[in-house]
Amino acid sequence: MAAYRDFDYGGTLIRGRYLLPALGAVATLLALGLDDLILANEPEHIKRAVPLVLAGVLTIVNLLLPLGVIRSVYAPPAMLSTADLLPREQPLDARFGDAAELVAYGLWPERVRTGDALGVTLLWRVLAPLDRNYTVGVHLLNATDQGKVGELNIYPGRGNYATTLWQPGDLFRETYWVTVGQAIAQPVMGRVKVALFADDAGQAASEETYLPVIDAAGQPLGDALMFGRFKLAPMEPAAVAAAQGPGLATLGEFARLESATWPTDIPHLLAGSTFTVTLTWGALARPPADYQVFLHVEGPDGPLAFGDGPPQAGAYPTGLWELGEQIVDPRVVRLPTEMPAGDYRLVTGLYDAAGQRVIATGPDGQRLADDQIELGRVTVARLDQHNYIPWAPGHAVDGNNKEP
């Protein structure tokens, strides 16, 4: 009865699975009953012919399904003679224990949303026989918090090429489609994690056996391999808003620095402390590459403090940005403990992998000196200097750390 309740209420889990073999007979009887009602006023020869035709059609379909559909879906992967990479594939050369090598991978499409599936193609080479059936775990991660947003745990070849059937020298490629099951609040980079683990029946989850992973350089990576990148996008694409003024500056033809904020309620920053500058970028087009952000505290002789790195600490590289998006990018700057007290310029911009800065132009369209955007000035103080420094609301200390 559980199966029929699931059907009645639109459930997706059929608990009465042992009734499934009877569904064909039930459907046939229902069809004959409906046929008798519909053809009640037809001649007898038509009444006799229709069930025979229906039975013949269903017989042909039943014969074709195993050979034309089911067989191809559950067929073991084809063996390859060479490890030539396909377009979009990237080499990995990571080893899972002494048993298998993950030669390369491919991801498609580049952007997925909640409910979409990412195709993860893995090129495997078997190194040694296995005496247990290991599950291939393919998980999708959010680069911001490394949280899991989708997963697929499956035997190779959908069970028709279990690891106990693997033979040394086997080389095969298999694609796993993994659905994004978590809501995505804002665009972010996604990554793929792959593991081989045994979860034999009756074994506690905490006792799952994972094959250890070693990368191409021989470094141990634990029980899983993380690689690749793709874009996790919200259900609603970014609205392409009209530009609200020129912003602070334009970089190349693909980005605009909309705003920059940092704490201004503290008149002095202490040498040795940190402070955060929040940059807001607007994407004018798809950037052609991944760029680094530089954020410098500069004196007369050059920069003394740095907050360089990829946007959002690498969680959303510029190569994934799309037209109309706004990217909020908090950046932490640490002031050296030996930094002299004084006033300093706060500047920012972008540079490529070769260290070449992206051309920066101001609101008036003129190129900025050194392709850097001056955000403002900050004042740095030192505790070993004899001046008054705000230490807390209503509290000040002098250079000897005493109340005045």
GINORLIN-V218471 format. One record per residue. N is the residue number from 0. OMEGA is omega in whole degrees, -180 to 180 (NA if undefined). NEAR is the number of other C-alpha atoms within 10 Angstrom. D_LAST is the distance of its C-alpha to the last C-alpha in whole Angstrom. Layout:
# GINORLIN-V218471
N:OMEGA:NEAR:D_LAST  N:OMEGA:NEAR:D_LAST
This chain:
# GINORLIN-V218471
0:-179:9:84  1:-179:13:80  2:-178:17:81  3:176:14:83  4:178:13:80  5:179:15:78  6:-175:13:80  7:-176:9:80  8:176:8:76  9:-180:9:76  10:180:12:74  11:-179:9:73  12:-180:11:74  13:-177:15:77  14:179:14:77  15:-173:13:81  16:-180:10:82  17:175:9:85  18:-176:13:87  19:179:12:86  20:-179:9:89  21:-175:9:91  22:178:10:89  23:179:10:92  24:179:11:95  25:180:12:93  26:179:11:92  27:179:15:96  28:177:12:97  29:179:12:95  30:179:14:96  31:179:15:100  32:178:11:99  33:179:12:98  34:-179:14:101  35:178:15:103  36:-175:10:102  37:-175:11:101  38:-175:13:105  39:-175:11:107  40:-180:9:109  41:178:10:109  42:-176:9:113  43:-176:10:113  44:176:8:113  45:178:11:110  46:-180:16:108  47:-174:10:109  48:-175:11:108  49:178:15:105  50:180:16:103  51:178:12:105  52:179:11:103  53:180:13:100  54:179:13:101  55:179:12:101  56:-179:12:98  57:179:13:96  58:179:11:98  59:179:10:97  60:-179:12:94  61:178:11:93  62:-177:11:95  63:-176:13:93  64:-179:12:89  65:-176:13:89  66:-174:10:91  67:-175:11:89  68:-173:10:86  69:-178:11:85  70:-178:12:86  71:-179:12:84  72:-175:12:81  73:178:14:81  74:175:13:83  75:-179:17:81  76:179:18:79  77:178:12:81  78:-179:12:81  79:178:15:80  80:179:10:82  81:-178:8:79  82:178:14:75  83:-178:11:75  84:176:14:72  85:174:10:73  86:-179:7:71  87:180:9:67  88:-179:17:67  89:-180:17:65  90:177:13:65  91:180:18:63  92:177:17:65  93:-178:22:63  94:175:25:65  95:-174:23:65  96:175:16:66  97:-169:15:69  98:-171:17:71  99:176:25:70  100:174:23:69  101:-171:23:67  102:-174:23:68  103:178:21:67  104:172:23:66  105:180:19:66  106:177:21:64  107:-5:15:66  108:-178:13:65  109:-178:13:61  110:177:18:60  111:177:20:60  112:178:21:59  113:-177:17:60  114:176:14:63  115:178:16:64  116:175:18:65  117:176:23:64  118:180:17:67  119:179:21:66  120:-179:17:69  121:177:21:69  122:-175:24:71  123:169:23:72  124:-179:25:73  125:-178:21:75  126:-177:19:74  127:-180:16:76  128:178:16:77  129:-179:18:75  130:178:10:77  131:177:14:75  132:-179:20:74  133:176:22:71  134:172:21:69  135:177:19:67  136:179:17:64  137:-175:23:63  138:175:22:60  139:-175:27:58  140:172:22:54  141:-174:22:51  142:-178:21:49  143:-176:14:46  144:-178:8:46  145:177:12:49  146:-178:13:50  147:-180:18:54  148:177:20:56  149:-180:20:59  150:173:19:62  151:177:16:65  152:-169:16:67  153:172:16:70  154:177:17:73  155:-179:20:74  156:-177:19:77  157:178:14:76  158:-179:14:78  159:175:13:81  160:-180:16:79  161:-173:19:77  162:176:23:75  163:177:12:78  164:-178:12:81  165:178:21:79  166:179:15:80  167:-178:13:79  168:178:16:79  169:179:16:79  170:-176:23:77  171:-179:19:76  172:179:19:74  173:180:16:73  174:179:17:71  175:179:21:69  176:-174:16:68  177:-177:20:65  178:175:20:64  179:-175:22:60  180:-179:16:60  181:177:14:56  182:180:14:55  183:-175:18:53  184:-178:11:50  185:-177:15:49  186:-179:24:51  187:177:23:50  188:173:22:52  189:177:26:54  190:-178:21:55  191:175:22:58  192:-178:16:58  193:177:22:61  194:170:21:62  195:-177:26:66  196:178:20:66  197:178:17:68  198:-176:18:68  199:-180:15:72  200:180:7:73  201:-180:6:72  202:179:11:69  203:-179:9:65  204:-178:11:63  205:-178:7:60  206:178:10:63  207:-179:12:64  208:179:15:65  209:171:18:63  210:-179:20:64  211:-175:18:62  212:176:25:61  213:-177:21:61  214:-176:16:60  215:179:15:62  216:180:8:59  217:-179:10:60  218:178:10:57  219:-178:15:57  220:-178:15:56  221:-174:13:56  222:-180:17:59  223:179:19:58  224:178:22:58  225:-175:15:56  226:171:12:57  227:174:15:58  228:175:17:56  229:-176:22:57  230:170:22:56  231:-174:29:55  232:175:20:55  233:179:16:55  234:178:16:58  235:179:10:58  236:-179:13:57  237:177:15:54  238:179:10:55  239:-176:13:55  240:175:11:53  241:-178:7:54  242:177:12:51  243:-177:7:48  244:-176:8:47  245:-175:14:47  246:-180:16:44  247:-180:17:41  248:175:25:44  249:-179:26:47  250:-174:23:48  251:176:16:52  252:-172:14:54  253:-176:17:53  254:174:25:49  255:174:23:47  256:-175:23:43  257:-176:21:42  258:175:15:39  259:-180:17:35  260:175:13:32  261:-176:13:29  262:178:12:26  263:-180:9:24  264:176:6:22  265:-174:13:19  266:-179:12:18  267:170:18:18  268:-178:21:20  269:172:20:18  270:-178:19:21  271:-180:14:23  272:177:12:23  273:171:13:26  274:-174:14:26  275:174:14:30  276:-180:18:32  277:178:15:35  278:175:21:38  279:-178:17:41  280:171:22:44  281:-179:23:47  282:178:22:51  283:179:21:53  284:176:15:56  285:178:16:56  286:-177:19:54  287:-177:11:57  288:173:13:55  289:-180:18:51  290:175:23:48  291:174:22:45  292:170:22:42  293:177:19:39  294:-172:26:36  295:167:22:34  296:-170:22:30  297:171:19:32  298:-179:15:30  299:-176:9:32  300:178:6:34  301:-176:11:35  302:177:15:34  303:179:17:31  304:-170:18:31  305:172:20:34  306:-175:20:35  307:176:19:38  308:179:16:41  309:179:20:44  310:179:23:43  311:177:18:42  312:178:17:42  313:-177:15:45  314:180:18:46  315:-177:23:48  316:-175:19:49  317:-180:23:50  318:179:14:54  319:-179:20:54  320:178:26:52  321:-177:20:55  322:175:17:55  323:-178:19:53  324:170:20:51  325:-175:23:47  326:178:21:45  327:-169:16:41  328:177:18:40  329:-178:18:36  330:-178:22:35  331:179:16:32  332:177:18:30  333:178:16:28  334:179:20:26  335:-180:15:26  336:-179:11:24  337:-177:10:24  338:180:15:24  339:175:14:23  340:178:17:20  341:178:13:22  342:-176:16:24  343:175:19:27  344:175:17:30  345:-174:21:31  346:-179:19:35  347:178:21:38  348:-179:24:42  349:173:26:45  350:-176:20:47  351:-175:13:50  352:179:10:51  353:-179:7:52  354:-180:10:48  355:-179:11:50  356:176:20:47  357:-179:19:49  358:-180:18:49  359:178:25:47  360:-179:20:47  361:180:20:45  362:-180:13:46  363:179:8:48  364:180:11:50  365:179:10:49  366:-178:16:48  367:179:16:45  368:179:12:44  369:180:11:44  370:177:20:45  371:-175:24:41  372:178:22:39  373:-177:18:36  374:-177:16:34  375:-179:12:31  376:176:13:28  377:179:19:25  378:-180:15:21  379:177:19:20  380:-180:20:17  381:179:22:16  382:-179:16:14  383:175:11:15  384:-176:13:14  385:173:12:11  386:-179:14:10  387:-177:16:8  388:177:21:11  389:-178:16:11  390:177:14:12  391:180:9:14  392:179:7:15  393:-175:6:12  394:177:10:9  395:178:15:7  396:176:17:6  397:-175:18:6  398:178:15:10  399:178:12:10  400:177:14:9  401:177:8:6  402:-180:10:4  403:NA:10:0
